[in-house]
Amino acid sequence: MLFFPTMCGIVGYTGPRQAAPVLLEGLRRLEYRGYDSAGLALVADGRIEVYKAAGKISVLEKALGTTLPAGHTGIAHTRWATHGAPNTVNAHPHTDCGGTLALIHNGIIENAGVLRTALGKRGHVFRSETDTETLAHLIEELLATAGSVVNAVAGALHQVEGTYGIAVVSTRDPETIVAARRGSPLLVAIGAGENFVASDASAVLAHTRSVVYLDDGEIAVVRPHDYRILDLETVEREKAVTRVDWDLATIERGGHAHFMLKEILEQPESLRNTLRGRLLEEDGTARFGGLNIDDEQLLHVNRIVFTACGTSWHAALIGEYMMEELARIPSEVEYASEFRYRNPIVDERTLVVGISQSGETADTLAALREAKRRGARTLGLVNVVGSTIAREVDGGIYLHAGPEIGVASTKAFTSQIAALALLTLKMGRLRALSILQGREVVRGLARLPELVERVLAKAPEVERIAERIMRAGNVLYLGRGYNFPVALEGALKLKEISYIHAEGYPAAEMKHGPIALIDDLMPVVFLAPKDAVYQKVVSNVEEVKARGGRVIAVVTEGDSGLAKLADQKIEVPETLDLLTPVLTVLPLQLFAYYIAVRRGCNVDQPRNLAKSVTVE
């Protein structure tokens, strides 16, 4: 599986066909990457024609009309704004002063201001507010002496600081696309008499499954019948061709109204795929194919640091609880964005586990690089084979959850929990966890897909509750133990896609501030399965009811006691305490989805968000 690497979307084509239809099709498949604006540039008859529009790709298509412009080589981009407002002027592609080259860019040029000032003094005229345009003018200036487009691009990239995935076309070499990456993924896709560049394999999967992933500091020179991979000194490199092993049907909605709903309902299968071949019931342990860290090295670990962002951070918190309870290894969770800028204490006996659905999250990647620099062993828990994190860590655990297109992560989260449970099982059995305890965890994991199916069958109940809550201005989510991170995740989902303010808290912390907010207009969602802290949560529910709060409780099947206190309840099957988050989060995913739909929100493309954050 090779998927989902970047904010914004890049696609390029060179070959015998008219490029515009190919580029627009690619943009449609990339729109979940960014949807502030879109544009394309075509090389035809010795000139470059640029077409762009603010808004979604449909706005660009409408502007182009039914007769698409001609040209056999072109590049296209869908944007998630970083520098400059999301308008037509700031949309990509950007051109040089003479309109002889066009460039599209994912990432951030950190020294763009300095370069822009210097270029302006030398006579360059800027039309946009973007950092990207600076790079177009820099390449233009170097073209006068560089001798070729690729040399000019390489020279320009030596002068920039920051991250980039770029594609450039020029009238100087009209059948060629020059692409390069540093920190923002890019691939070359190889066809028959035609070739492509893209930030994501989904953009080109309709045409070919053969791809070459660029590493940081590499340039691709792509023509219809050949391609070359170079380093920044323009020395040629050999690169392996990878075959994409999923088909186009997996990235279609399959009759569902939204990708998010499709991905929620896919969780029984995604969990089966995460667990497949990894459970050893007889030995009460787990095995991994690509861990690349042997048992002796794992025994050498005396501390684990989980680092992640967003939803993955919530999964990491559950991993911390698992690892300390079952494996008895001191563990902690760090926001990757904070870890990379501190002076973290890690050494050769520390295992740093980076969790990222895409395998490209900039902060998580930087945190792992910093950990490696300080001597720690690194492990990546990712969903994307071939991603940068997967390539750079010492070992990895692939989720195999399948493509996730909805910006709000759902099935990746539950697969992350399952994968963390597998890792905990492995680490625990190497230490104090008995074979009987190990077998109990293995059996619990094996049953999860079936239990998830039972919870998802309750979707109509969740939908009815959502209808009653959809106009709330604030929602509080409360849980304890393993379900405190689920409260955080439930609140995040509601915020992400419905734009309702929501907060997740440990249930006991409610008395230390949030209780002041509770009245008869405040819905409070309790995660209250029958686990080790169940009675404590019941007491917290009573405190909310005493203040007139409306309680929605996620409870274990057959729990009649708490059902009497709650205004609405959703039942989930019983399982091991450490696995309850996989079940209790499902109603919260559906709850957020149904509320967002009823509020008329764009569920798959919530405002201001992108699927994978590859810039700071």
C-alpha positions in Angstrom: 0.0 0.0 0.0 1.4 3.3 -1.1 -0.7 6.2 -0.1 -1.4 9.7 1.2 1.8 11.6 1.6 1.2 15.3 1.6 -0.7 18.5 2.1 -1.6 20.1 -1.2 -1.6 17.9 -4.3 0.7 17.7 -7.3 0.3 15.9 -10.6 2.2 16.2 -13.8 1.9 14.4 -17.2 4.1 14.2 -20.3 3.2 11.9 -23.2 1.2 11.5 -26.4 -2.2 12.3 -24.9 -3.8 15.7 -24.3 -2.6 16.6 -20.8 -5.5 18.6 -19.4 -8.0 15.7 -19.0 -5.3 13.6 -17.3 -4.3 16.4 -15.0 -7.9 17.3 -14.0 -8.7 13.6 -13.2 -5.5 13.5 -11.1 -6.6 16.7 -9.2 -10.0 15.3 -8.5 -8.3 12.3 -6.8 -6.0 14.6 -4.8 -8.6 17.2 -3.7 -8.7 15.8 -0.1 -5.1 17.0 0.1 -6.1 20.6 -0.2 -9.1 22.5 -1.6 -8.4 26.2 -1.3 -7.6 26.7 -4.9 -6.4 24.8 -8.0 -4.6 25.4 -11.3 -2.7 23.8 -14.2 -0.1 24.9 -16.7 0.3 23.4 -20.2 3.2 23.7 -22.6 2.0 24.1 -26.1 3.2 25.8 -29.3 6.3 27.3 -27.6 4.4 28.9 -24.8 3.0 28.1 -21.3 -0.7 28.7 -20.6 -1.7 28.9 -17.0 -5.3 28.4 -15.8 -6.2 28.7 -12.1 -9.2 29.5 -9.8 -9.9 30.0 -6.1 -12.1 27.3 -4.5 -12.6 23.7 -5.3 -11.5 21.9 -8.5 -15.0 22.1 -9.8 -14.6 25.9 -10.0 -11.5 25.5 -12.2 -13.3 22.9 -14.4 -16.2 25.3 -14.9 -13.8 28.1 -15.8 -12.1 25.9 -18.4 -15.4 24.9 -20.0 -16.1 21.9 -22.2 -13.3 22.5 -24.7 -10.1 21.9 -22.7 -6.9 23.7 -23.7 -4.3 21.7 -25.7 -0.9 20.6 -24.7 0.9 17.2 -24.2 2.9 18.2 -21.2 1.6 19.9 -18.1 1.5 20.2 -14.3 -1.4 20.8 -11.9 -1.9 21.6 -8.2 -4.6 21.7 -5.6 -3.7 24.0 -2.7 -3.9 24.1 1.1 -2.8 27.6 1.8 0.4 28.3 3.8 1.7 31.6 2.4 -0.9 34.0 1.0 -4.7 34.0 1.1 -6.5 31.3 -0.8 -7.4 33.3 -3.9 -6.8 33.0 -7.7 -3.6 35.1 -7.7 -2.0 32.9 -5.0 -3.1 29.7 -6.6 -0.5 27.5 -8.3 1.1 27.3 -10.8 3.4 30.3 -10.5 5.4 31.7 -13.4 8.6 33.7 -14.0 8.6 37.2 -15.3 8.6 36.2 -19.0 6.1 33.3 -18.6 8.6 30.8 -19.9 8.4 28.5 -17.0 5.8 27.4 -14.5 6.2 25.8 -11.1 4.0 24.1 -8.5 5.1 23.5 -4.9 4.1 21.7 -1.7 5.9 22.8 1.4 7.3 26.1 2.8 10.4 28.1 1.6 11.5 29.5 4.9 13.9 32.1 3.5 11.5 33.3 0.8 11.4 36.8 2.2 15.2 37.3 1.9 15.2 35.8 -1.6 12.2 37.9 -2.7 13.8 41.1 -1.6 17.1 40.3 -3.4 15.2 39.2 -6.6 13.1 42.3 -6.5 16.2 44.5 -6.4 17.4 42.7 -9.5 14.3 43.6 -11.4 12.0 40.6 -10.8 8.3 41.5 -10.6 6.1 39.5 -8.2 2.4 38.9 -8.7 1.5 36.9 -5.6 2.0 36.7 -1.9 3.4 33.2 -2.0 6.8 31.8 -1.1 6.5 29.6 -4.2 6.7 32.4 -6.7 10.2 33.2 -5.3 11.4 29.9 -6.4 10.1 30.4 -10.0 12.0 33.7 -10.3 15.1 32.2 -8.8 15.1 29.4 -11.4 14.4 32.0 -14.2 17.5 33.9 -13.2 19.7 30.9 -13.1 18.4 29.6 -16.5 20.4 32.3 -18.2 23.7 30.7 -17.3 22.8 27.1 -16.1 22.6 25.6 -19.6 19.5 23.5 -18.8 16.3 23.5 -16.8 17.5 20.8 -14.5 20.7 22.6 -13.7 18.8 25.8 -13.0 16.4 23.9 -10.7 19.3 22.3 -8.9 21.1 25.6 -8.5 18.0 27.3 -7.1 17.3 24.5 -4.6 20.8 25.0 -3.2 19.8 28.5 -2.2 16.4 27.7 -0.5 15.8 26.7 3.1 12.7 24.8 4.1 10.6 22.0 2.6 9.5 21.4 -1.0 8.0 19.0 -3.4 8.1 20.8 -6.8 7.3 20.2 -10.4 8.6 22.6 -13.1 7.8 22.9 -16.9 9.6 25.3 -19.3 9.4 26.3 -22.9 13.2 25.6 -23.0 12.5 21.9 -22.8 8.8 21.5 -23.7 8.4 17.7 -23.2 10.2 17.6 -19.8 9.0 17.9 -16.2 11.6 18.5 -13.6 10.5 17.4 -10.1 12.4 17.5 -6.8 11.7 16.9 -3.1 12.9 17.7 0.4 10.5 16.9 3.2 7.4 16.9 0.9 6.9 13.6 -0.9 6.9 13.1 -4.6 6.9 10.2 -7.0 7.5 9.4 -10.6 4.9 7.1 -12.2 6.0 5.1 -15.2 3.6 4.4 -18.1 3.9 3.1 -21.6 5.3 6.0 -23.8 4.1 8.4 -21.1 5.2 9.3 -17.6 3.8 11.2 -14.6 4.8 12.9 -11.4 2.6 13.1 -8.4 2.5 13.7 -4.7 0.2 10.7 -4.2 -0.1 7.5 -6.1 -3.9 7.9 -6.2 -3.5 10.6 -8.8 -2.0 8.3 -11.4 -3.4 4.9 -10.4 -5.8 4.9 -13.3 -2.8 4.9 -15.7 0.0 2.9 -14.1 1.0 1.0 -10.9 4.7 1.4 -11.4 6.2 4.2 -9.3 9.5 5.5 -8.1 9.6 7.3 -4.8 11.9 10.3 -4.6 14.0 10.7 -1.4 15.0 14.0 0.1 17.6 15.8 -2.0 16.6 14.0 -5.3 15.6 15.5 -8.6 13.6 13.7 -11.3 13.9 14.6 -15.0 10.8 13.1 -16.6 10.1 12.8 -20.4 7.5 10.7 -22.3 9.8 7.8 -23.0 12.3 7.9 -20.1 13.1 9.4 -16.7 16.3 10.0 -14.7 16.8 10.4 -11.0 19.6 12.8 -9.9 21.0 14.2 -6.7 21.3 18.0 -6.2 24.7 17.9 -7.7 23.0 16.4 -10.8 24.8 13.0 -10.4 22.6 10.2 -11.6 21.2 7.7 -9.1 19.7 4.2 -9.4 16.2 3.8 -7.9 14.0 0.8 -7.5 10.6 0.7 -9.1 7.8 -0.2 -6.7 4.4 -1.7 -7.8 1.3 -0.3 -6.1 -0.7 -3.2 -4.7 -4.2 -1.7 -4.4 -6.7 -0.9 -7.1 -8.7 2.1 -8.0 -11.9 0.7 -6.4 -10.3 1.1 -2.9 -10.3 4.9 -3.2 -13.8 5.3 -4.4 -16.8 5.9 -2.1 -18.4 2.6 -3.0 -22.0 4.0 -2.8 -21.5 5.8 0.5 -22.4 9.4 0.9 -18.9 10.3 2.2 -15.5 8.7 2.5 -15.6 9.2 6.3 -18.7 7.0 6.6 -17.2 4.4 4.3 -14.0 4.3 6.3 -15.9 4.1 9.6 -17.8 1.1 8.3 -14.6 -0.5 6.9 -13.1 -0.9 10.4 -13.9 -4.6 10.9 -11.9 -5.3 7.8 -9.1 -2.8 8.5 -8.6 -4.4 11.9 -8.5 -7.8 10.4 -5.8 -6.6 8.1 -3.8 -5.0 10.9 -4.0 -8.3 13.0 -3.6 -10.8 10.2 -0.6 -13.1 10.6 0.6 -11.4 13.8 -1.2 -13.3 16.6 0.4 -16.4 18.1 -2.2 -17.8 20.5 -0.2 -20.8 21.5 2.7 -18.7 22.6 0.5 -15.8 23.8 2.5 -13.2 21.9 2.7 -11.3 18.6 5.1 -11.4 15.7 6.1 -8.7 13.2 7.6 -9.0 9.8 9.5 -5.7 9.6 10.3 -4.8 13.2 14.1 -5.1 12.5 14.8 -5.0 16.2 15.5 -8.5 17.7 14.4 -9.7 21.1 17.7 -9.0 22.7 17.6 -5.4 21.6 14.0 -5.1 22.8 15.0 -6.4 26.2 17.7 -3.7 26.3 15.0 -1.0 26.1 14.3 0.5 29.5 12.1 3.4 28.4 9.7 4.2 25.6 8.8 7.6 24.2 5.7 7.7 21.9 5.6 10.8 19.7 2.8 11.8 17.4 0.3 14.6 16.5 -3.5 14.9 16.5 -5.4 11.6 16.4 -2.2 9.6 16.4 -1.2 11.4 19.7 -4.4 10.1 21.2 -3.5 6.5 20.1 -0.1 7.0 21.5 -1.6 7.9 24.9 -3.5 4.6 24.9 -0.2 2.9 24.0 1.5 4.4 27.0 -1.2 3.0 29.3 -0.9 -0.4 27.7 2.9 -0.5 27.8 3.1 0.5 31.5 0.4 -1.9 32.6 1.2 -5.0 30.7 4.9 -4.7 29.8 5.9 -2.6 32.9 8.1 -0.3 30.8 8.2 3.4 31.8 6.6 5.2 28.9 5.6 8.7 28.0 3.9 10.5 25.2 5.2 13.6 23.5 3.7 16.0 21.0 6.1 15.7 18.1 5.9 19.4 17.6 7.2 20.0 21.1 9.7 17.1 21.3 11.7 18.3 18.4 12.3 21.8 19.9 13.2 20.7 23.4 16.3 19.1 24.7 14.8 15.6 25.2 16.5 13.0 27.4 16.9 9.9 25.2 19.8 7.5 24.9 20.7 4.1 23.4 18.3 2.3 25.8 15.3 4.5 24.8 12.9 3.3 22.1 11.2 6.2 20.3 8.0 5.2 18.6 6.7 7.7 15.9 3.0 7.2 15.0 1.7 8.7 11.8 -1.0 7.5 9.4 0.7 9.0 6.4 4.2 8.4 7.5 5.0 11.9 6.3 3.9 14.2 9.3 6.7 16.8 9.4 6.9 17.2 13.2 6.8 13.4 13.8 9.5 12.8 11.2 11.7 15.6 12.7 11.2 14.2 16.2 12.3 10.7 15.1 15.4 12.2 13.3 16.3 14.0 16.5 15.9 10.9 18.6 18.2 8.9 16.2 20.7 11.7 16.3 20.8 11.3 20.1 21.3 7.5 19.9 17.8 6.2 20.5 16.3 3.3 18.6 13.4 4.4 16.5 10.2 2.6 15.4 7.6 3.8 13.0 3.9 2.9 13.2 2.5 4.0 9.9 -0.1 3.1 7.3 1.9 3.9 4.2 4.5 1.6 2.8 7.3 3.6 1.2 6.6 6.7 3.3 9.5 8.7 4.6 9.1 7.7 8.2 8.9 4.0 7.1 12.2 4.4 5.3 14.1 6.3 7.9 13.3 4.4 11.2 15.2 1.4 12.5 12.1 -0.7 12.3 8.4 -0.4 11.5 4.9 -1.7 12.0 2.6 -1.2 9.1 -1.1 -0.8 9.9 -2.4 -2.2 6.6 -5.6 -0.3 7.3 -6.1 0.6 3.7 -6.5 4.0 2.1 -8.0 6.7 4.3 -9.2 9.7 2.3 -11.5 11.4 4.8 -9.5 14.2 6.5 -10.9 13.1 9.9 -9.0 9.9 10.7 -11.2 6.9 11.8 -10.0 3.5 10.8 -6.3 4.4 11.1 -7.0 5.3 14.8 -8.4 1.9 15.6 -5.7 0.1 13.7 -3.1 2.2 15.6 -4.6 1.0 18.9 -4.5 -2.6 17.7 -0.9 -2.3 16.5 0.1 -0.8 19.8 -1.6 -3.7 21.6 0.4 -6.1 19.5 3.6 -4.2 20.3 2.7 -4.2 24.0 2.0 -7.9 23.8 5.4 -8.6 22.3 7.3 -6.4 24.8 5.2 -7.8 27.8 5.9 -11.4 26.9 9.6 -10.7 26.8 9.3 -9.5 30.4 6.8 -10.2 33.1 3.6 -11.0 31.1 2.6 -14.7 31.6 1.7 -16.9 28.8 -1.9 -17.2 30.2 -2.2 -13.4 30.2 -0.7 -13.2 26.7 -3.2 -15.8 25.4 -6.0 -13.7 26.9 -4.8 -10.6 25.0 -4.5 -12.6 21.8 -8.0 -13.9 22.1 -9.3 -10.4 22.8 -7.6 -9.0 19.8 -8.8 -11.8 17.6 -12.4 -11.1 18.6 -12.2 -7.3 17.9 -13.4 -7.3 14.3 -16.5 -9.2 15.2 -17.2 -6.9 18.1 -16.7 -3.8 16.0 -19.3 -5.1 13.5 -21.8 -5.3 16.4 -21.2 -1.7 17.5 -21.4 -0.4 13.9 -24.8 -2.1 13.6 -26.0 0.4 16.2 -25.5 3.3 13.8 -29.2 4.2 13.5 -29.3 4.6 17.3 -26.4 7.0 17.2 -28.0 8.9 14.4 -31.1 9.5 16.4 -29.1 10.8 19.3 -27.1 13.1 17.0 -30.4 14.6 15.7 -31.1 15.8 19.3 -27.7 17.2 19.9 -26.9 18.8 16.5 -27.7 22.4 17.7 -25.5 22.3 20.8 -22.9 25.0 21.1 -20.6 23.0 23.3 -20.1 19.4 24.2 -18.0 17.9 27.0 -16.4 14.4 26.6 -15.3 12.5 29.8 -13.5 9.3 30.4 -11.1 7.6 32.7 -8.2 5.2 32.3 -8.0 3.8 28.8 -11.0 5.8 27.8 -9.7 9.3 28.7 -7.8 9.4 25.3 -11.1 8.3 23.7 -12.7 11.3 25.2 -10.0 13.5 23.6 -10.5 11.8 20.3 -14.3 12.1 20.4 -14.0 15.8 21.1 -11.5 16.2 18.3 -13.7 14.5 15.8 -16.7 16.7 16.6 -14.6 19.9 16.4 -12.9 18.8 13.1 -16.0 18.1 11.0 -19.0 19.9 12.7 -17.2 23.0 14.0 -18.9 22.6 17.4 -16.7 23.5 20.3 -15.9 20.3 22.3 -13.4 19.4 25.0 -12.2 16.0 26.3 -11.2 15.6 29.9 -10.4 12.9 32.4 -13.7 12.5 34.2 -12.3 13.2 37.6 -10.8 16.5 36.4 -14.3 17.8 35.7 -14.5 19.0 39.3 -11.4 21.1 38.7 -13.0 23.6 36.3 -15.2 22.2 33.6 -18.1 21.5 36.0 -18.7 25.3 36.0 -19.9 24.9 32.4 -22.5 22.3 33.0 -26.2 23.2 32.8 -29.3 21.8 31.0 -28.0 23.0 27.7 -24.6 21.2 27.9 -24.5 17.6 26.5 -21.9 15.5 28.3 -20.6 12.3 26.7 -19.3 9.7 29.1 -17.2 6.8 28.2 -18.3 4.3 30.8 -17.7 0.7 29.9 -17.5 -1.8 32.8 -13.8 -1.6 33.4 -11.5 -1.1 36.4 -12.6 2.5 36.9 -16.3 2.0 36.2 -17.6 2.9 39.6 -15.6 6.1 39.7 -17.2 7.1 36.4 -20.7 6.4 37.7 -20.0 8.9 40.5 -19.0 11.5 37.9 -22.2 10.9 36.0 -24.2 11.5 39.1 -22.4 14.8 39.7 -23.3 15.9 36.2 -26.9 14.9 36.5 -27.1 16.8 39.9 -26.3 20.0 37.9 -28.9 19.4 35.2 -26.4 18.2 32.5 -27.6 16.0 29.6 -25.7 12.7 29.7 -25.0 10.5 26.7 -23.3 7.4 28.0 -21.3 4.7 26.1 -21.8 1.7 28.2 -21.2 -2.1 28.3 -24.1 -4.2 27.0 -26.5 -5.1 29.8 -25.5 -2.2 32.0 -28.9 -1.3 33.4 -27.6 0.7 36.3 -25.9 3.5 34.4 -28.6 3.3 31.7 -31.0 4.7 34.3 -28.9 7.8 35.0 -28.1 8.6 31.3 -30.5 10.5 29.1 -29.3 8.5 26.1 -27.0 5.4 26.0 -25.1 3.4 23.4 -24.1 -0.1 24.3 -20.8 -1.8 23.3 -19.8 -5.4 23.8 -17.6 -6.4 26.7 -13.8 -6.8 26.1 -10.5 -6.5 27.9 -10.0 -3.1 29.5 -7.1 -2.2 27.2 -9.1 -3.0 24.1 -12.3 -1.0 25.1 -11.1 2.1 23.2 -11.5 0.3 19.9 -15.2 -0.2 20.7 -16.0 3.0 22.6 -14.6 5.3 19.9 -16.9 3.9 17.2 -20.1 5.6 18.5 -18.2 8.9 18.8 -17.0 8.7 15.2 -20.6 8.1 14.0 -21.9 10.8 16.4 -19.6 13.4 14.9 -20.4 12.3 11.4 -24.1 12.4 11.7 -24.0 15.8 13.5 -21.8 17.3 10.8 -24.0 16.0 8.0 -27.1 17.5 9.6 -25.4 20.8 10.1 -24.5 20.9 6.4 -20.8 20.6 6.9 -18.3 19.2 4.3 -17.5 16.0 6.2 -14.6 14.8 4.0 -13.0 18.2 3.5 -13.5 20.3 6.7 -12.4 23.9 6.5 -8.8 24.8 7.2 -7.7 21.2 7.5 -5.6 18.9 5.4 -5.1 15.1 5.6 -1.4 15.1 6.4 0.5 18.0 7.7 3.9 18.0 6.1 4.8 21.6 7.0 5.2 23.2 10.5 
